[in-house]
Amino acid sequence: MSSRLDSKPQIWKLASDLRLTSGDSPTRSILQFVKRRVRRIAKNFGCQSLEGLLTATAAEVQTVFEEVHSDSDLQQIRAKYVSRDETGFANLEADLRGSEDYAITIRRVNREEWEPPFVSVIDCRGGKVFRTYFSKWHELAHLLTLTPQLRLVFRRSHSGCAGRDPEEMLMDVIASDMGFLQDFIPGATSAEISFETIRQIKDEYCQNASVQAATIGIVKALPTACVLLEARPALSKRESFRDSVMDLGFEECKPKPALRAVHVTVNGAAREAGIQFHRNWRVPKESVISRVFEEGGYSEATEDLSWWTTSDGGSLGQCEVVVKARKSWESVQALLIPKM
């Protein structure tokens, strides 16, 4: 993720606007800047938990959260602020209409001196409720990186439709890192890595996070090398392109999906150990991941990363790993833990 974002002009500009020395990685510089700031907030507020850190960070960046759990909530929030001549809230229903419109932060223009200048409206209706914790950190990420150029006027929405926007992608990275800051997950430093351990850490330190966000965030926070992946049938990039632009005419000629790692998280400890793992690689047939996909349940085995091959026939270097795989709906979640 970082290397891809480092090639985007928007990320270089943000680092420059924040007056950061970015070297060859503006993404890393911005992340380090935010982490330093959040750690100062934690110290100043005496935070003891991730929930406490969330509350303290919101206070530091001067925003208040308004949660929308029903259409009635949305109408009441809109009316509350519009009645105070906050016209930025007039289109709130349209701003959060889409299934992937998760949140919006608006700068108030008519407020009492003691009131926070920002309001972050978080949509918790329906399935969006599972992203509440992450959405809050996404909005805080924007405010933590708010540059002087944007202080006069600020209105930022968090929409899945903007997922390919480099700055929005960076805010997702920041939200994931800060929402599961390793400083507040002491249990991650000693326990054996497993799905059960991750669940216990979530239940103890970040109950309000979704299972998916917590699993990714906790794996990233682990000081031990680990790769998290989700595997399900999918086409390769080349096959997807060919399938979308060519009318083959015969169903049997169409490319058939193969079991691939469609989502991959390589934590910092794994990257430092030189482990590389990319999305959409085909799962080896001999891997326990393939067996769990076919048979269901849970299983684990000792394997080697050299079993994984790239689309051009290349392979990873030899590295013995413990693979822990479990079936989840129509996909398989797997932890790959190098034996070092």
N, C-alpha and C positions, 0 to 999 in steps of 0.2 A: 504493500500500500504506500509506504513512505517514498519508495523510489519512483512510483508512478506520479505521486503528487509533486515531487521535487521538479518534475519537468513542466509544471503548469505555471504560466506567468502570474496568475492570480495569487499563488502561494508565495512567490518571490516578492510580489508587491506588498502582501500583508506583512511579511517579515520586515521589509523595508519600512513600512509605515509604523511598525512597532519598534523601529530603530534597533533591530537585532542584527548581530553579525552572523550571517547564515552559513558561511563557508560553502560547502557543496551540498548542504541539506537544509533548506529553509524549514522543511517539515519538522526535523529534529529540533531546530532552534526554537520554533514556536512551541512545540511540546515541552521542551525544557523550561521555557519562559512561563508557561501556564503552570507546570508542576511546581516551580519555585513559588509562584504566587499562591497557589492553593495550599502548599505546606506552610507558608507564612500565615494564611488565614486560619489553618488548623491550630497553629501555635497560639495565635492571638486570641482565638475564641475558646481555646482549651477543648477542642473536639475530641470525643472519645469513641465515636462511631461514624460509619459512613452516612447515616441519616443526619447525624449532627453536622457533619461536614457539608452536606447538601444545604441544610438550613443556614449555616454560617456563610457559605459562599454566596447564597442568594442575598443575604444581608449586606455582604461586602460589595457586591456589584450593584446593589440598590434596586432589586426587583422584588415583586411580590407575585406568588403563584395564585392563579385562579383556575380551579379544576372544573371541567365541564363533564358531568356524568349523565346529563339528559338534555334534550332539546330545550326544556324549560330552564335549566341552568344557563344555557347559552343565551337565551333571551333576557334573562335577569341580569347577567353580567353585561351584556350589551347596553341594556337600559340604564344600568347603574352608572356607567361611564359616560354614555351619551348625554345623560341628564346633567352631567358636570361639564358639558361642552367639550368633551374629549371626542372629537369627530373621527379620530383614527379607529374608533371601535364601531363605526356605523356599518361597516361591511363585514362584521365578524362572522355572521352566518355563512357568507360566501367564502371567507378565508378558510373556514374549517369544514367546508362542504364535502370535499373529496375523501375517499376512503384512505388516502395516504397523506392527508393534511393533518399533522399531529399536533402542531403548536404554533403560536405566533407571539412575538414579543414586540410591544409597542411603547414608544416613549410618550409620556404624558406631557401635555402642553399647558394644562390648567390644573394645578395641584397646589395643595397647601405646602408650606415650606418644610413641614415635618414628614411629608409623604414621600415614598420612594418615587424616583422619576420614571421607572419602568414597570410594566405589568406583563407578565408572561402567562398567557392563557393556554392551558394544557387540555387537549381533547382526550377525555377518558371514556368516551362512549363506545359501546360494542367491543370489538377486538382491540381497539386502540388502548384500552385500559392496561394491556400487557406491556405497553411501551411507556407507561407513565413515568417511571423512574428515569429511563433513558432519555425521554423527551425533555424532562426537566434539566438534565445535565447538558443536553444539546443546546438548549436556550442559554444556559449559563456559560457554555463554551463561547458562544457569540459575544456575550458581554465581557468575558474575561479577555477577549482579544479585540475589544472595541477600540478602534484607533481614534485619534483626535479628529480625523477627517469625517468621522461618522457621528460625532457627539451632538451636533446640532439637530440632525434628523435621523431617527432610527426606527425602522420597521422591518422586521425580519421574520419570515415564516419558515417553519420546518416541515417540508413536504417531501414525501418519497419520490414525487415526480421530479424533484431537483437533485435526485441522488447522484447524478453524474456531474453535477456542478462541483468543481474542485474544492471550493471553500466549504460547501456543505459536507463533502466527504471528509474534509479535515476536521470539521466540528464533530462528526461522528467518531473519528479517531480520538479526539480529545475527550468526548463524553465517555467513551468506553474506558479510557485510561484513568480519568479522574473519578468516575463513578465506582471504580473498583481499585482505588489506590492501595498499593501493596502495604503501605504503612498501617492500614486499618484492617488487614487480614492476617493477623499473626498466626492463625492456624494453618496458613498456606506454607509456612516455612519448614514444618517438620513432618506432617502427615504424609502417608503414602498416597500418590496420586491415583484417584479413582473417581468414578461418577458419584459414588456415595459420599466421598470426602468433599467433593464440590458442592453437593446438595447440603451437607452439614454446614459448610462455610457460608453458603447463601442464607440458610435459615438463621444462622447466628449473627451475621454481620450486614446483610442487605436483604431483608425479608420482602421489601416492596419492589425489588427488581424482578423482571420476568425471568423464567428459567433459562431461556435462550440467551438473553443479555448477560445474566449472571454467569452462565457456563463459559461464555467467551471471555468475559471480563476477568474471571477468576483464573482461567488458564493463562491469560496474558500476565497476570500478577504473580504467578508461581515463580519462585527462584530456581526451580528445577526445569530442565529442558523438557518441553512437551509440545506436541502438535495435536490440534483438535481438528477433526474434519467431519463433514457430513457427506455421505455417498448416496447417490440415487441414479437411476438411468438417465442419461443425457447424451446429446450429440457433442462431438468435438466442434471447435470453432469453424473449421473447414467444412464439416458436414452440415452445420447449421446454416452457413452462408449458401452452400450449394442447394440445400433444401428450400431456402427462402427465395432464391432467384431463378430456379429452374423448375419447369413443369415436366417432370420425368414421364408422366403418362401411365406408368405401370407401378402399382403399389409395391410389388416385390423388388423394384429397383431403388426404392427410397432407402436412405441410410437408416439403420436401426440403432436406437440408443443403446449404449453400453454403460455399465456401472462405473461412475466417475466421481471423483472428489469435487463436488460442486461448490462447497464452501470450505475454506482452509484458514486456520489461525495458527501461525508459528510464533510462539512466545519469544521474548527477548533472550532468555537463556539458551534456547535452541538456536537462534540466529547467531549468538556469540560463539556457539559450538560449531558453527559452519554448516548447519543444516538448512537446506533449501527445499521448499515444497510448494508447488504451484497448483492453482485451481484447475480443475477439469482433467487432471491426469486419470487415466484408466486404472481401476482397482485390479491388482493382480488376481487371477483366478484362484491361485493357491492361498490367498490371504484369508484369514478368518473373517474379514469383513464381507467377502463374497458369500461365505457359508452362512453367516448370520442374516444376510439379506434374503437368502433363499429359504432358510429354515426358521428364522425369527429367534427371539430370546436374547441371551447374553452369552458371550464366550470371550476367551482371551488366549493369546498364543505369543510365542517368541518368533519374530520374523526378522527380515533384513530389508532395509530401505532400497537395496540394489534390485529388489524384485520390481520396483516401480519403474516404468519406462515412459519417456516423453513421446509426443506424437511423431517426432522425427526419428524415433528409434534410440535416442540416448537414454541413459539410465543414471540414477543417483549413485553416489559412492556407497561402499559397504558401510553399514551402520546397524548393529543389532538393536532391535527395539521390541519392547513389550507392547502388544496391541490389545486394547480392551474395547470390544465392540458390542453395541446393543441396538436392537431394532427399534425404530421410532416411527410409527405410522408407515409411510411408504419409502422410508430412507433408513440409513444406518448412521449412528453417531459413533465415532471412534476416537480414542486417545492413543497416540503413538508416543511412547516414552523411551528415549534412548537409554541403553544400558552402558553407562560410562563409569 
